């Protein structure tokens, strides 16, 4: 599957979403889990948990690319971060699809459960935890909240990085 790096980066730049007071997040954010990794989304970024729509696999693509789904007439790529290189966790039996973005800029991720509203994140951790190589350039800060680590990721650059790998 050939991807034009410039078009991919431009397409998903709107998904970057901004955290107003990084590195300290003082507003309510959405958090979702994928294995041991917790990710934060600004509540201003459009996202939706969808039922199990059929994901149509595509041959000869990276393992983390699950395929495409048709969501109300929009073709949406589906990403499974459990299948990134250097990821050791196994996905749970029941997972959900979380779409991020709107229209042609929508991407879906397999997540472990429903997103949570997380008010007032704590002070950032001094260093990022070990991450799969493809995630490292897309994660800017890590936080601890109720004993769990949460990552501030820029999803636009993440999807562009995945599309270019």
KOLGUPA-282735 format. One record per residue (C-alpha): residue in one letter; z, y, x. Coordinates in Angstrom, 1 decimal, always signed. Layout:
<drenkols>
rest:a, Z:Z, Y:Y, X:X $
...
</drenkols>
This chain:
<drenkols>
rest:x, Z:+0.0, Y:+0.0, X:+0.0 $
rest:x, Z:-1.2, Y:+3.1, X:+1.8 $
rest:x, Z:+0.8, Y:+6.3, X:+1.2 $
rest:x, Z:-0.1, Y:+9.8, X:+2.2 $
rest:x, Z:+3.0, Y:+11.1, X:+4.0 $
rest:x, Z:+2.4, Y:+14.8, X:+3.0 $
rest:x, Z:+1.9, Y:+13.9, X:-0.7 $
rest:x, Z:+4.9, Y:+11.6, X:-0.7 $
rest:x, Z:+7.2, Y:+14.3, X:+0.9 $
rest:x, Z:+6.0, Y:+17.0, X:-1.5 $
rest:x, Z:+6.2, Y:+14.7, X:-4.6 $
rest:x, Z:+9.8, Y:+13.8, X:-4.0 $
rest:x, Z:+11.1, Y:+17.1, X:-2.6 $
rest:x, Z:+12.3, Y:+18.1, X:-6.1 $
rest:x, Z:+14.7, Y:+15.1, X:-6.0 $
rest:x, Z:+16.7, Y:+16.5, X:-3.1 $
rest:x, Z:+19.1, Y:+18.2, X:-5.4 $
rest:x, Z:+21.6, Y:+20.6, X:-3.8 $
rest:x, Z:+25.3, Y:+20.3, X:-3.5 $
rest:x, Z:+26.7, Y:+23.8, X:-3.8 $
rest:x, Z:+29.6, Y:+23.7, X:-1.3 $
rest:x, Z:+28.7, Y:+21.0, X:+1.1 $
rest:x, Z:+30.3, Y:+19.6, X:+3.2 $
rest:x, Z:+33.2, Y:+20.0, X:+0.7 $
rest:x, Z:+32.0, Y:+19.1, X:-2.8 $
rest:x, Z:+34.2, Y:+21.0, X:-5.3 $
rest:x, Z:+32.2, Y:+20.4, X:-8.4 $
rest:x, Z:+31.9, Y:+17.3, X:-10.6 $
rest:x, Z:+29.2, Y:+14.9, X:-9.4 $
rest:x, Z:+27.8, Y:+11.6, X:-10.5 $
rest:x, Z:+28.5, Y:+8.6, X:-8.3 $
rest:x, Z:+26.9, Y:+5.2, X:-8.4 $
rest:x, Z:+27.3, Y:+2.1, X:-6.3 $
rest:x, Z:+24.9, Y:-0.2, X:-4.5 $
rest:x, Z:+26.9, Y:-2.8, X:-2.8 $
rest:x, Z:+29.4, Y:-1.3, X:-0.4 $
rest:x, Z:+27.6, Y:+2.1, X:-0.5 $
rest:x, Z:+28.5, Y:+4.8, X:-3.0 $
rest:x, Z:+26.0, Y:+7.6, X:-3.6 $
rest:x, Z:+26.6, Y:+11.0, X:-5.1 $
rest:x, Z:+24.1, Y:+12.9, X:-7.3 $
rest:x, Z:+24.5, Y:+16.5, X:-8.4 $
rest:x, Z:+24.9, Y:+16.6, X:-12.1 $
rest:x, Z:+22.0, Y:+19.0, X:-12.2 $
rest:x, Z:+19.6, Y:+16.3, X:-11.1 $
rest:x, Z:+18.0, Y:+14.5, X:-14.0 $
rest:x, Z:+18.9, Y:+10.8, X:-14.1 $
rest:x, Z:+19.0, Y:+8.1, X:-16.7 $
rest:x, Z:+20.3, Y:+4.5, X:-16.9 $
rest:x, Z:+17.6, Y:+2.4, X:-18.6 $
rest:x, Z:+17.7, Y:-1.1, X:-20.1 $
rest:x, Z:+16.0, Y:-4.0, X:-18.5 $
rest:x, Z:+12.3, Y:-3.0, X:-18.7 $
rest:x, Z:+9.9, Y:-5.4, X:-17.0 $
rest:x, Z:+9.3, Y:-4.5, X:-13.4 $
rest:x, Z:+5.8, Y:-5.5, X:-12.3 $
rest:x, Z:+5.8, Y:-6.8, X:-8.7 $
rest:x, Z:+3.1, Y:-5.8, X:-6.3 $
rest:x, Z:+1.9, Y:-8.2, X:-3.6 $
rest:x, Z:+2.1, Y:-7.4, X:+0.1 $
rest:x, Z:+4.6, Y:-4.5, X:+0.0 $
rest:x, Z:+8.0, Y:-4.0, X:+1.7 $
rest:x, Z:+10.7, Y:-6.3, X:+0.3 $
rest:x, Z:+12.8, Y:-3.3, X:-0.9 $
rest:x, Z:+9.9, Y:-2.2, X:-3.2 $
rest:x, Z:+10.6, Y:-4.2, X:-6.4 $
rest:x, Z:+7.4, Y:-3.0, X:-8.1 $
rest:x, Z:+6.5, Y:-0.6, X:-10.9 $
rest:x, Z:+7.7, Y:-0.2, X:-14.4 $
rest:x, Z:+6.3, Y:+1.7, X:-17.4 $
rest:x, Z:+8.9, Y:+4.1, X:-18.7 $
rest:x, Z:+7.6, Y:+5.8, X:-21.8 $
rest:x, Z:+4.1, Y:+6.0, X:-20.4 $
rest:x, Z:+5.1, Y:+7.0, X:-16.9 $
rest:x, Z:+4.6, Y:+4.6, X:-14.1 $
rest:x, Z:+7.8, Y:+4.5, X:-12.0 $
rest:x, Z:+8.3, Y:+2.9, X:-8.6 $
rest:x, Z:+11.4, Y:+0.7, X:-8.4 $
rest:x, Z:+13.5, Y:+0.5, X:-5.1 $
rest:x, Z:+16.1, Y:-2.1, X:-4.3 $
rest:x, Z:+18.3, Y:-0.8, X:-1.5 $
rest:x, Z:+19.9, Y:-4.2, X:-1.1 $
rest:x, Z:+16.7, Y:-5.3, X:+0.6 $
rest:x, Z:+16.6, Y:-2.7, X:+3.3 $
rest:x, Z:+16.6, Y:-4.1, X:+6.8 $
rest:x, Z:+20.2, Y:-4.5, X:+8.3 $
rest:x, Z:+21.7, Y:-4.7, X:+4.8 $
rest:x, Z:+24.0, Y:-7.7, X:+4.5 $
rest:x, Z:+25.5, Y:-7.5, X:+1.0 $
rest:x, Z:+24.1, Y:-9.6, X:-1.9 $
rest:x, Z:+23.3, Y:-7.9, X:-5.2 $
rest:x, Z:+25.5, Y:-8.8, X:-8.2 $
rest:x, Z:+24.0, Y:-10.9, X:-11.0 $
rest:x, Z:+24.0, Y:-8.0, X:-13.5 $
rest:x, Z:+22.4, Y:-4.7, X:-12.3 $
rest:x, Z:+21.0, Y:-1.6, X:-14.0 $
rest:x, Z:+18.1, Y:+0.6, X:-13.3 $
rest:x, Z:+18.9, Y:+4.2, X:-12.6 $
rest:x, Z:+15.9, Y:+6.6, X:-12.8 $
rest:x, Z:+16.1, Y:+9.8, X:-10.8 $
rest:x, Z:+13.7, Y:+12.7, X:-11.5 $
rest:x, Z:+11.3, Y:+13.5, X:-14.3 $
rest:x, Z:+7.7, Y:+12.7, X:-15.0 $
rest:x, Z:+5.5, Y:+11.7, X:-12.1 $
rest:x, Z:+8.4, Y:+12.5, X:-9.7 $
rest:x, Z:+10.6, Y:+9.7, X:-11.2 $
rest:x, Z:+11.9, Y:+6.9, X:-9.0 $
rest:x, Z:+14.2, Y:+4.0, X:-10.2 $
rest:x, Z:+16.9, Y:+2.3, X:-8.2 $
rest:x, Z:+18.7, Y:-0.9, X:-8.9 $
rest:x, Z:+22.5, Y:+0.0, X:-9.1 $
rest:x, Z:+25.6, Y:-2.2, X:-9.6 $
rest:x, Z:+27.0, Y:-0.5, X:-12.6 $
rest:x, Z:+27.0, Y:+2.6, X:-14.7 $
rest:x, Z:+27.3, Y:+5.9, X:-12.8 $
rest:x, Z:+30.7, Y:+7.6, X:-12.9 $
rest:x, Z:+31.7, Y:+11.3, X:-13.2 $
rest:x, Z:+33.6, Y:+12.1, X:-10.0 $
rest:x, Z:+35.5, Y:+15.4, X:-10.2 $
rest:x, Z:+36.5, Y:+17.2, X:-7.0 $
rest:x, Z:+35.6, Y:+15.0, X:-4.0 $
rest:x, Z:+38.0, Y:+15.0, X:-1.1 $
rest:x, Z:+37.4, Y:+16.5, X:+2.3 $
rest:x, Z:+34.5, Y:+14.9, X:+4.1 $
rest:x, Z:+35.0, Y:+12.0, X:+6.5 $
rest:x, Z:+34.7, Y:+12.9, X:+10.2 $
rest:x, Z:+31.8, Y:+10.4, X:+10.7 $
rest:x, Z:+29.3, Y:+8.5, X:+8.6 $
rest:x, Z:+29.9, Y:+4.8, X:+8.1 $
rest:x, Z:+27.4, Y:+2.3, X:+9.5 $
rest:x, Z:+24.2, Y:+2.6, X:+7.4 $
rest:x, Z:+20.9, Y:+0.8, X:+7.3 $
rest:x, Z:+18.5, Y:+2.5, X:+9.7 $
rest:x, Z:+16.2, Y:+3.9, X:+6.9 $
rest:x, Z:+19.2, Y:+5.6, X:+5.2 $
rest:x, Z:+20.6, Y:+7.3, X:+8.3 $
rest:x, Z:+18.4, Y:+10.4, X:+8.3 $
rest:x, Z:+18.8, Y:+10.9, X:+4.6 $
rest:x, Z:+22.6, Y:+11.0, X:+4.4 $
rest:x, Z:+24.3, Y:+14.2, X:+5.5 $
rest:x, Z:+28.0, Y:+13.6, X:+4.6 $
rest:x, Z:+30.5, Y:+10.9, X:+3.6 $
rest:x, Z:+33.6, Y:+11.4, X:+1.5 $
rest:x, Z:+36.5, Y:+9.4, X:+0.5 $
rest:x, Z:+37.6, Y:+9.3, X:-3.2 $
rest:x, Z:+40.2, Y:+6.8, X:-4.6 $
rest:x, Z:+39.8, Y:+4.6, X:-1.5 $
rest:x, Z:+36.1, Y:+4.3, X:-1.7 $
rest:x, Z:+33.4, Y:+5.9, X:+0.5 $
rest:x, Z:+30.7, Y:+8.0, X:-1.1 $
rest:x, Z:+27.6, Y:+9.3, X:+0.6 $
rest:x, Z:+25.8, Y:+12.6, X:+0.0 $
rest:x, Z:+22.2, Y:+11.5, X:+0.2 $
rest:x, Z:+19.1, Y:+13.6, X:-0.2 $
rest:x, Z:+17.0, Y:+11.4, X:-2.5 $
rest:x, Z:+13.7, Y:+13.3, X:-2.0 $
rest:x, Z:+13.7, Y:+12.6, X:+1.8 $
rest:x, Z:+14.9, Y:+9.1, X:+1.2 $
rest:x, Z:+12.0, Y:+8.2, X:-1.1 $
rest:x, Z:+9.6, Y:+9.9, X:+1.2 $
rest:x, Z:+11.0, Y:+8.0, X:+4.2 $
rest:x, Z:+10.7, Y:+4.7, X:+2.3 $
rest:x, Z:+7.2, Y:+5.5, X:+1.2 $
rest:x, Z:+6.2, Y:+6.2, X:+4.8 $
rest:x, Z:+7.8, Y:+3.1, X:+6.4 $
</drenkols>
